[in-house]
Amino acid sequence: MPPDEDGQQRFVFYDPSLISEVQLALTGPGYFIVMHLDGQHTLADIEEAFQEFFNARVPVDQVLELVQVLDDAMFLDNDRFRGQLARLTSDYRAAEARDNCARWPSPEALRVEIDAALAAADGEPVPGLRGLIAPHLDYERGKPCYAAAYAALRGCPAVRYVILGTNHFGQGSATVATGKDFRTPLGLVPSDRDLLQRIEARVGDLCVNEFDHDREHSIELQVHLLQHVCPGPFEMLGLLIPDPSGPGGTLPPLEDGPDLADVLEALRAELAADGKPTVVIASADLSHVGQSFGDPRPTTDEFLAEVGRSDRAHLDLLAARREEEFVRRVGEAHNPTRICSVGNLYALLRVLPEAECRILRYHQAVDRLAETHVTCAAGVVI
């Protein structure tokens, strides 16, 4: 945030998962202290580091006072925070449906927003569609790729959609499912709980961190579009997919769920077993670049062109069905452009083996003023 009246820069802390609904504005010294509250530094360590960096002493009682403020705001990973998470999880599980109506405009306004996003569609429906790549950007910024993806989907005879989302802010490090129906301003979409139960019979509980779905937007954006575009009723299953592109292209050990490969094999097998007309959707954005995401210099045309070349090289790997190499390359490079959906792009192709993947459109949503640039693609799997 901009400097205040005394010229001090403030750093705003907030919880994007909204387990805590408080925002805190901290000074530079306060931010410095918070960055050392990592479970590894003692009070003496913090005093010493502060003295070295600021050439000034910080009283211990001020550090403890800041810790209390963070605790009151539920910004600490402790029993107070975990208790709040447990209460919210219980409320979510007790609810009749995952309900996002309060966070979106009226049905009429939402349909106008979606129509605007799809208005640029210049493609044709794709016969034999089995999988779809679509953005999870807001509809305005992602409209070129939303339009291309959903033009391909129109007329599709599917009666079930498996939506693979990105777990942006949740607690889970493994695949996270929810058995909740989705209630949106456009109506209720039933969840295919039978499919979920059959998958869990193979791999174990996927709903340990089910509350992660409550505020996650990557699945609900596709649900709205499907409700608007599809002529008949359908059911869905939403899965939040972990990123397998750790350093070296390997998923770190998981403590809260089964191995991703086992989940994808179970999903593939169960989709094949019941034969229900289904489309699998990867709700996927690509690179996140610009100074707001941590890049050190102001954006240039040359930089965006370089990001585009990198994105297209990764998309070429997906189109060539070299998804394992895609994951490995992103991991080996330590994901320098912050691709947020490596997991669900990979999962889409692993669930549909030997199918053809076509990339229909690539788009960069550029905001020079905010230094916030997100890229995305549209694609089909047939």
C-alpha positions as CSV (number, residue, x, y, z in Angstrom):
1,M,0.0,0.0,0.0
2,P,1.2,3.6,-0.5
3,P,3.1,5.5,2.3
4,D,0.9,6.9,5.0
5,E,1.0,10.5,6.5
6,D,4.3,9.9,8.2
7,G,5.9,8.6,5.0
8,Q,6.1,5.0,6.2
9,Q,5.4,2.2,3.8
10,R,2.9,-0.4,5.1
11,F,2.6,-4.1,4.2
12,V,-0.9,-5.5,4.3
13,F,-1.4,-9.0,5.6
14,Y,-4.6,-11.0,4.8
15,D,-5.7,-14.6,4.5
16,P,-6.9,-15.3,1.0
17,S,-8.7,-18.4,2.2
18,L,-10.6,-16.2,4.6
19,I,-10.2,-18.5,7.6
20,S,-9.1,-15.2,9.1
21,E,-11.2,-12.3,7.8
22,V,-8.8,-9.6,9.3
23,Q,-6.4,-7.4,7.5
24,L,-3.3,-6.1,9.2
25,A,-1.1,-3.2,8.0
26,L,2.5,-3.5,9.3
27,T,5.4,-1.1,9.1
28,G,8.7,-2.3,7.5
29,P,10.2,-3.2,10.9
30,G,7.0,-5.1,11.8
31,Y,7.1,-6.9,8.5
32,F,10.8,-7.8,9.2
33,I,9.8,-9.4,12.6
34,V,7.0,-11.3,11.1
35,M,9.3,-12.8,8.5
36,H,11.4,-14.3,11.3
37,L,8.4,-15.9,13.0
38,D,9.0,-19.2,11.3
39,G,9.3,-21.6,14.2
40,Q,13.1,-21.6,13.8
41,H,14.1,-18.2,15.3
42,T,14.1,-17.6,19.1
43,L,13.4,-14.2,20.6
44,A,17.1,-13.7,21.0
45,D,17.6,-14.5,17.3
46,I,15.1,-11.9,16.3
47,E,16.6,-9.3,18.5
48,E,20.0,-10.0,17.0
49,A,18.8,-9.9,13.4
50,F,16.8,-6.7,14.0
51,Q,19.9,-5.0,15.5
52,E,22.0,-6.0,12.6
53,F,19.6,-4.9,9.9
54,F,18.2,-1.7,11.5
55,N,21.1,-0.8,13.7
56,A,18.6,-0.4,16.5
57,R,17.3,-2.6,19.4
58,V,13.8,-4.0,19.4
59,P,12.3,-4.6,22.9
60,V,11.2,-8.1,23.5
61,D,7.8,-6.9,24.8
62,Q,7.2,-5.3,21.4
63,V,7.9,-8.5,19.6
64,L,5.5,-10.4,22.0
65,E,2.9,-7.7,21.5
66,L,3.1,-8.2,17.7
67,V,2.8,-12.0,18.2
68,Q,-0.3,-11.4,20.3
69,V,-1.8,-9.2,17.5
70,L,-1.1,-11.9,15.0
71,D,-2.6,-14.6,17.3
72,D,-5.8,-12.5,17.8
73,A,-6.1,-12.2,14.0
74,M,-5.6,-15.9,13.6
75,F,-2.5,-15.5,11.5
76,L,-0.5,-18.0,13.5
77,D,-0.4,-21.8,12.9
78,N,-1.5,-22.7,16.4
79,D,-4.4,-24.3,18.3
80,R,-6.5,-21.1,17.9
81,F,-6.1,-21.1,14.1
82,R,-6.7,-24.9,13.9
83,G,-9.8,-24.5,16.0
84,Q,-11.3,-21.9,13.7
85,L,-10.4,-24.1,10.7
86,A,-12.2,-27.1,12.3
87,R,-15.3,-25.0,13.0
88,L,-15.4,-23.7,9.4
89,T,-14.9,-27.2,8.1
90,S,-17.7,-28.5,10.2
91,D,-20.0,-25.8,9.0
92,Y,-19.1,-26.6,5.4
93,R,-19.8,-30.2,5.8
94,A,-23.1,-29.6,7.5
95,A,-24.3,-27.3,4.8
96,E,-26.8,-28.6,2.1
97,A,-24.5,-27.4,-0.7
98,R,-21.4,-25.4,-1.5
99,D,-23.1,-22.1,-1.9
100,N,-21.4,-19.1,-3.6
101,C,-24.5,-17.0,-4.4
102,A,-23.5,-14.2,-2.0
103,R,-20.1,-13.7,-3.7
104,W,-21.6,-13.2,-7.2
105,P,-24.1,-10.9,-8.8
106,S,-27.7,-11.7,-9.6
107,P,-28.4,-14.4,-12.2
108,E,-29.2,-11.8,-14.8
109,A,-26.0,-9.9,-14.2
110,L,-23.9,-13.1,-14.2
111,R,-25.4,-14.2,-17.5
112,V,-24.6,-10.8,-19.0
113,E,-21.0,-11.2,-17.8
114,I,-20.7,-14.7,-19.2
115,D,-22.2,-13.7,-22.5
116,A,-19.6,-10.9,-22.8
117,A,-16.8,-13.4,-22.2
118,L,-18.1,-15.8,-24.8
119,A,-19.1,-13.2,-27.4
120,A,-15.7,-13.4,-29.2
121,A,-16.2,-17.1,-30.0
122,D,-15.1,-17.8,-33.5
123,G,-14.6,-21.6,-33.3
124,E,-16.8,-24.6,-34.0
125,P,-18.1,-27.3,-31.8
126,V,-15.6,-30.2,-31.6
127,P,-17.1,-33.7,-32.2
128,G,-15.9,-36.4,-29.8
129,L,-14.8,-33.9,-27.2
130,R,-13.4,-35.7,-24.1
131,G,-11.4,-33.0,-22.4
132,L,-11.2,-29.2,-22.3
133,I,-8.6,-26.6,-21.2
134,A,-10.1,-23.3,-20.1
135,P,-8.8,-20.4,-18.0
136,H,-9.8,-19.7,-14.4
137,L,-9.0,-16.0,-14.8
138,D,-11.9,-13.7,-14.2
139,Y,-14.3,-13.7,-17.2
140,E,-13.2,-10.3,-18.5
141,R,-9.5,-10.9,-18.6
142,G,-9.8,-14.5,-19.8
143,K,-12.5,-13.9,-22.5
144,P,-10.4,-14.9,-25.6
145,C,-9.7,-18.3,-24.2
146,Y,-13.1,-18.8,-22.5
147,A,-14.7,-18.0,-25.9
148,A,-12.5,-20.5,-27.8
149,A,-12.9,-23.3,-25.2
150,Y,-16.6,-23.0,-24.8
151,A,-17.2,-22.7,-28.6
152,A,-15.6,-26.1,-28.8
153,L,-17.9,-27.5,-26.1
154,R,-21.2,-26.3,-27.4
155,G,-23.5,-29.1,-28.3
156,C,-21.5,-31.6,-26.4
157,P,-23.7,-34.6,-25.3
158,A,-21.9,-35.0,-21.9
159,V,-24.0,-35.5,-18.8
160,R,-21.1,-35.3,-16.4
161,Y,-18.1,-32.9,-16.0
162,V,-15.1,-33.7,-13.9
163,I,-13.5,-30.3,-13.2
164,L,-9.8,-30.3,-12.2
165,G,-9.0,-27.1,-10.3
166,T,-6.0,-25.5,-8.7
167,N,-5.8,-25.3,-4.9
168,H,-4.6,-21.7,-4.6
169,F,-5.0,-21.1,-0.9
170,G,-6.2,-24.3,0.8
171,Q,-4.6,-26.5,3.4
172,G,-4.3,-29.7,1.4
173,S,-1.1,-30.8,-0.4
174,A,-2.7,-33.8,-2.0
175,T,-5.8,-34.2,-4.2
176,V,-8.8,-32.6,-2.5
177,A,-12.4,-33.6,-3.5
178,T,-15.7,-32.5,-2.3
179,G,-19.0,-34.3,-2.4
180,K,-21.0,-31.2,-2.1
181,D,-23.5,-30.1,-4.7
182,F,-22.7,-26.6,-6.1
183,R,-25.3,-23.9,-5.6
184,T,-24.7,-20.8,-7.7
185,P,-26.8,-17.9,-8.8
186,L,-27.8,-20.0,-11.9
187,G,-29.1,-22.9,-9.9
188,L,-27.9,-26.2,-8.3
189,V,-25.5,-28.7,-9.9
190,P,-25.5,-32.1,-8.3
191,S,-22.2,-33.7,-7.4
192,D,-21.5,-37.3,-8.6
193,R,-21.0,-38.7,-5.2
194,D,-21.2,-42.3,-6.5
195,L,-18.1,-41.6,-8.7
196,L,-16.3,-40.0,-5.8
197,Q,-17.0,-43.0,-3.5
198,R,-15.8,-45.4,-6.2
199,I,-12.5,-43.5,-6.5
200,E,-12.1,-43.3,-2.8
201,A,-12.7,-47.1,-2.5
202,R,-9.5,-47.4,-4.6
203,V,-7.3,-44.8,-3.0
204,G,-8.7,-43.6,0.3
205,D,-10.3,-40.4,1.6
206,L,-10.0,-37.4,-0.7
207,C,-12.1,-35.1,1.5
208,V,-9.8,-34.6,4.5
209,N,-9.3,-31.0,3.5
210,E,-12.7,-30.6,1.9
211,F,-13.1,-27.0,3.2
212,D,-10.4,-26.0,0.6
213,H,-13.3,-25.9,-1.9
214,D,-15.3,-23.3,-0.1
215,R,-13.4,-20.2,-1.4
216,E,-11.6,-21.8,-4.3
217,H,-12.6,-20.1,-7.6
218,S,-11.0,-22.3,-10.2
219,I,-13.9,-24.9,-10.2
220,E,-16.8,-22.5,-9.7
221,L,-15.9,-20.4,-12.7
222,Q,-16.4,-23.5,-15.0
223,V,-19.6,-24.4,-13.2
224,H,-21.2,-21.1,-14.1
225,L,-20.2,-21.4,-17.7
226,L,-21.5,-25.0,-18.0
227,Q,-24.8,-23.9,-16.4
228,H,-25.1,-21.1,-19.0
229,V,-24.0,-23.1,-22.1
230,C,-25.2,-26.7,-21.6
231,P,-28.8,-27.3,-22.8
232,G,-29.7,-30.1,-20.3
233,P,-29.0,-31.1,-16.8
234,F,-25.6,-32.5,-15.8
235,E,-23.7,-33.6,-12.7
236,M,-20.1,-32.8,-11.8
237,L,-17.2,-33.8,-9.7
238,G,-14.7,-31.2,-8.5
239,L,-11.1,-32.1,-7.7
240,L,-8.3,-29.8,-6.6
241,I,-5.0,-31.2,-8.0
242,P,-1.6,-30.7,-6.4
243,D,1.4,-29.5,-8.4
244,P,3.8,-32.4,-9.3
245,S,6.5,-30.1,-10.5
246,G,8.6,-29.7,-7.4
247,P,12.4,-29.3,-7.8
248,G,13.4,-31.9,-10.3
249,G,9.9,-32.5,-11.4
250,T,8.8,-34.7,-8.5
251,L,5.8,-34.3,-6.2
252,P,7.0,-34.0,-2.6
253,P,5.9,-36.6,-0.1
254,L,2.2,-36.2,0.8
255,E,0.9,-36.5,4.4
256,D,-2.8,-35.7,3.8
257,G,-3.8,-37.9,0.9
258,P,-2.9,-40.5,-1.7
259,D,-0.3,-40.3,-4.4
260,L,-1.5,-38.2,-7.4
261,A,-0.7,-41.0,-9.8
262,D,-3.0,-43.4,-7.9
263,V,-5.8,-40.9,-7.9
264,L,-5.5,-40.3,-11.6
265,E,-5.4,-44.0,-12.4
266,A,-8.5,-44.5,-10.3
267,L,-10.4,-41.7,-12.0
268,R,-9.4,-43.0,-15.4
269,A,-10.5,-46.5,-14.5
270,E,-13.9,-45.4,-13.0
271,L,-14.7,-43.1,-15.9
272,A,-14.0,-46.0,-18.3
273,A,-16.0,-48.5,-16.2
274,D,-19.3,-46.6,-16.0
275,G,-19.3,-45.3,-19.6
276,K,-21.3,-42.2,-18.7
277,P,-20.7,-39.4,-21.3
278,T,-18.1,-37.2,-19.5
279,V,-15.9,-34.3,-20.3
280,V,-12.8,-33.6,-18.1
281,I,-12.0,-29.9,-17.7
282,A,-8.6,-28.5,-16.7
283,S,-9.4,-25.1,-15.2
284,A,-6.0,-23.8,-15.8
285,D,-4.1,-20.5,-16.0
286,L,-0.4,-20.4,-17.0
287,S,2.2,-17.8,-16.1
288,H,1.9,-15.1,-13.5
289,V,4.4,-12.4,-14.0
290,G,5.1,-8.7,-13.3
291,Q,6.3,-6.8,-10.3
292,S,3.1,-7.6,-8.3
293,F,4.2,-11.3,-8.5
294,G,7.7,-10.5,-7.5
295,D,9.6,-9.8,-10.8
296,P,12.2,-7.2,-10.1
297,R,11.9,-4.9,-13.1
298,P,9.0,-3.1,-14.8
299,T,7.5,-5.1,-17.6
300,T,8.7,-4.7,-21.2
301,D,7.4,-5.9,-24.5
302,E,10.5,-8.1,-24.8
303,F,9.8,-9.7,-21.4
304,L,6.2,-10.5,-22.4
305,A,7.4,-12.0,-25.7
306,E,9.9,-14.1,-23.7
307,V,7.1,-15.3,-21.4
308,G,5.0,-16.1,-24.5
309,R,7.8,-18.2,-26.0
310,S,8.1,-20.1,-22.8
311,D,4.4,-20.7,-22.4
312,R,4.1,-21.9,-26.0
313,A,7.0,-24.3,-25.6
314,H,5.2,-25.8,-22.7
315,L,1.9,-26.0,-24.6
316,D,3.7,-27.7,-27.5
317,L,4.7,-30.4,-25.1
318,L,1.1,-30.9,-24.0
319,A,0.0,-31.0,-27.6
320,A,2.6,-33.6,-28.4
321,R,1.4,-35.7,-25.4
322,R,4.7,-35.3,-23.6
323,E,3.1,-34.3,-20.3
324,E,5.7,-36.0,-18.2
325,E,8.4,-33.9,-19.9
326,F,6.2,-30.8,-19.3
327,V,6.2,-31.5,-15.6
328,R,9.9,-32.3,-15.5
329,R,10.9,-29.1,-17.4
330,V,8.8,-26.8,-15.2
331,G,10.3,-28.4,-12.1
332,E,13.9,-28.4,-13.2
333,A,13.6,-24.7,-14.0
334,H,11.9,-24.0,-10.6
335,N,8.8,-22.6,-12.4
336,P,10.3,-19.1,-13.0
337,T,7.0,-17.7,-14.5
338,R,4.9,-19.2,-11.7
339,I,2.6,-21.5,-13.8
340,C,-0.2,-22.2,-11.3
341,S,-1.9,-25.2,-13.0
342,V,0.8,-27.6,-13.8
343,G,-1.1,-30.3,-11.8
344,N,-4.4,-30.1,-13.5
345,L,-3.0,-29.8,-17.0
346,Y,-0.9,-32.9,-16.4
347,A,-3.9,-34.7,-14.8
348,L,-6.2,-34.0,-17.7
349,L,-3.9,-35.9,-20.1
350,R,-3.1,-38.7,-17.7
351,V,-6.8,-39.4,-17.2
352,L,-7.3,-39.4,-21.0
353,P,-4.3,-41.5,-22.3
354,E,-3.6,-41.8,-26.0
355,A,-6.1,-39.0,-26.8
356,E,-5.2,-36.1,-29.1
357,C,-4.6,-32.7,-27.5
358,R,-5.0,-29.6,-29.6
359,I,-4.2,-26.0,-28.4
360,L,-6.8,-23.6,-29.8
361,R,-5.8,-20.3,-28.4
362,Y,-3.1,-18.5,-26.2
363,H,-3.7,-15.2,-24.5
364,Q,-1.8,-12.8,-22.2
365,A,-4.0,-10.7,-19.9
366,V,-1.7,-7.7,-19.4
367,D,-2.2,-4.9,-16.9
368,R,0.8,-2.5,-17.1
369,L,-0.5,-0.2,-14.4
370,A,-0.9,-2.9,-11.8
371,E,2.2,-4.8,-13.1
372,T,0.0,-7.9,-13.0
373,H,0.0,-10.2,-16.1
374,V,-1.5,-13.7,-16.3
375,T,-1.5,-15.9,-19.3
376,C,-3.9,-18.7,-20.3
377,A,-4.8,-21.1,-23.1
378,A,-7.8,-22.9,-24.6
379,G,-7.5,-26.5,-25.8
380,V,-9.4,-29.7,-26.4
381,V,-8.7,-33.4,-25.9
382,I,-10.5,-35.7,-28.3
